Amino acid sequence: MENHSKISDEIISLGKNSKTVEKENPYKEKVAFIINPKSGTKNKKELPDMIMNTMDQTKYIVEIAYTQCAGHAPELVSEFVEKGFSRVVAVGGDGTVNEVARALAGKPSALGIIPCGSGNGLARFLNIPLKAKDAVQLINDGTETAIDYGLINDHPFFCTCGVGFDALIGSKFASSKKRGFYTYFKETVSSFFSYKPKKYKIKIDGEKIKTRAFLVTAANAGQYGNDAYIAPKADIRDGMLDLCILTPFPMYSVFGLGLKVFNKTIDKSRYMQTLKGQSITIKRKKEGEVHLDGEPAIMGKKLKIEVVKQGLKVIMP
């Protein structure tokens, strides 16, 4: 762990020493890959060689770094941006992608994603290939596009944030020893029957709503991950958030609602209210759990959510 923020301690450079290559090729772009060796369920031992063999070395100077602990990725991002890397690629699950994306928000460098997690929400929504080699190839020839991101009490999120049942499941999933869709599904089923909807006061672009809800989600992108869509019509570049309010529903509706989440029709359910806005305030009786792209956090009674238009550059098809 000592001096873990120093890139030089953990870099794998392609071919020659990067300084030498940079002097010989001053017009090459510099691309950094940040690998979380613990994310997801797949072995990543072969990734460095695959990255080296796939990236176009006539166009790019490539360096690879490994995260050593939670919170290390933003330190690496800061150093890479300072050194003029035009693309910084997150190699891992949603947690790794979020750490890298938060550090790149508002910066000139673009985010790349090699999805290696269990949900891969942002990668799926941006149509980034789930096969690692294809995703690396996209870094070679993909397009840099500016997308929106959201803030909840000044904390960035890129797909969804929310309160209620999905925040509870996010907390339970994060504390589980096993990852993957099956674990997420098991936690959802085991918690469902004991969960009681909560009361919320909501204001969206000046419009006030009082409601009891099973969950309240602000969506920048359409899905949580695993192709589970909470906001099928969300547009990550429209400068708006989709506010999804799932009101209490009868037990016999559970299976149908689950199907609608996966076939992108949950917005058509009579139990789902969807509104679009730029500024959202949610008030609840007490502080408690929230989730940011599935990652759990504890926040206060008042939650202020807003959109930052085109605040992050990403590499996508």
Protein Blocks (a to p, Z undefined) as FASTA:
>chain_A
ZZklpmklmpccehiafklmmmmmmmbccddddddfkgcjbdfklmmmmmmmmpcfklbc
cdddddfbehklmmmmmmmmmnopabdcdeddfklmmmmmmmmgopabdcddddfbfnom
mmmmnopafbfklmmmmmmmmccdddddddeehiacfkbgcedjklmmmmmmmmpmbgcj
klmmmmmmmmmmmpccddddddeehiacddddfbdcddfbfbfbghiafblmbcfklopa
cddddddddfklmmmmmmmmmnopmmmpmkbccdddfbdcdddfbdcdddeehiacdddf
bdcddddehkbccddZZ
